[in-house]
Amino acid sequence: MKMKELPWFNRPGYKLEKNGAGSLDSAELLAIILGYGSKKESVLELSNRLLKKHNLHNFENLGFRELVEDVSSKKDEYVGSKVKAMKIFALVELAKRYNKLKNKGFKRSISSAKDVYDLLVDRFGSLKKEHFVCLYLDTKNNIIKEEVVSVGTLNSSLVHPREVFVSAIRERANSIILVHNHPSGSCEPSVEDEKITSIFRDGGELLGIRLLDHVVISKKEFYSFKERGRIIG
């Protein structure tokens, strides 16, 4: 199916913008990277064909000319096929370098609520449902793990500290940061937001796992309980 024949809400670019890259399958992600298809097949059809033949883990084993020919065997499309092959090889190399950094212990460090906002706004700032996220940190405030705890209107019955602190203990986290989005666009915390913050702060004190902050985000702004002096410690 041609891209223009897809409903606008099913197009990869729209889905990524509204729901984050994690909502796309591998073919859709590859289609965004490749950018365009050909008269013969759409970019989604091309992506599905390449993945069906090679799978993600086999791209790096291909020769450049071999991949160019797989993208298209038509001579009049050779230049465009070279560009697409370059994009795939560049993607593979970036993935390898990223994995190498992670294997050497590279971690994202958090020093302020702005760091939290910059990390999560692209994925959660524009969502139409509230997502409650927990960041688990080590003693140097490096992120050990990021976890979506719940999806839906935030309340204390939906978000229970037990699940969060079980993960925190399992990951040997020193502290946590709570984050959730406000689809309305206003980041002013609700009474329920304040109640949840208090519950997690008190629970963390009992377990020796500090609640560093609770950050409310929207597409254009954020609210930090810590920076407003509403979390002590």
Phi, psi and omega in degrees: 000133178293151182301320182291344178275346178283143171303144185304327183282352177256003180281139186307318182298317180294316181298320179294315182297320186272325188240358180091159183297332181294344180277351182264146173278175186298322181295320179293319177297316180295324178298320178295319180293317181290322173092316183205160179257227180211180177296333184282321183206150178289167180294328177290320177296318177299314181297316179296321180295315181295318181291324178295324182281320190245334190064160183299320189284353182259353181301320184291346180271355181274151170279158183299311182297324179297317180290321177302316180292327177291323179296315176197137180263358180281131182296325182286353177250013187297316181298313178297325179292324176298317180298316180296319179296320177300319180297319180294315180294324176295320177299314180299316182293320177298319179297319179296317180292323177296314179298324178295319177298315180296319180294335178270005175094013178295130179221151177282127181261143180246124179239352182200168176295330178297323176298318179297313180300313181298326181290323192247346188299321182295328182270329188239345187296330185252006183291149183273349175241151177288133175241128180257118186241143175239133172256127179257126188241152175269191185291343179257015181064027171276143180285121175273319184204147173240132185221130171278114186274322180203160176230128182134175181305127187288126172205165188289341177278330179282320182254104182255132181302334184304311182298319181293314184286334173297315177296319180299318179292318180298321181274358183057044181285144176273330182203170179225157171233127176268141179219136168211156182261154174246106181301337181294338183098339177268132183262005178299124184293145177274173176299322179294322176300317180294320180297314181297320179300316179296319180298314181289324177298314181292319178296321178295322179297321179294325184266353182076025177239104189289141167272107183284322184193161167233116186248124176260129184235153168225190184295328189239356183204174176213162177231128180248120176299321182294313184291340175269007177075024185255003170230120181265130176118000000 
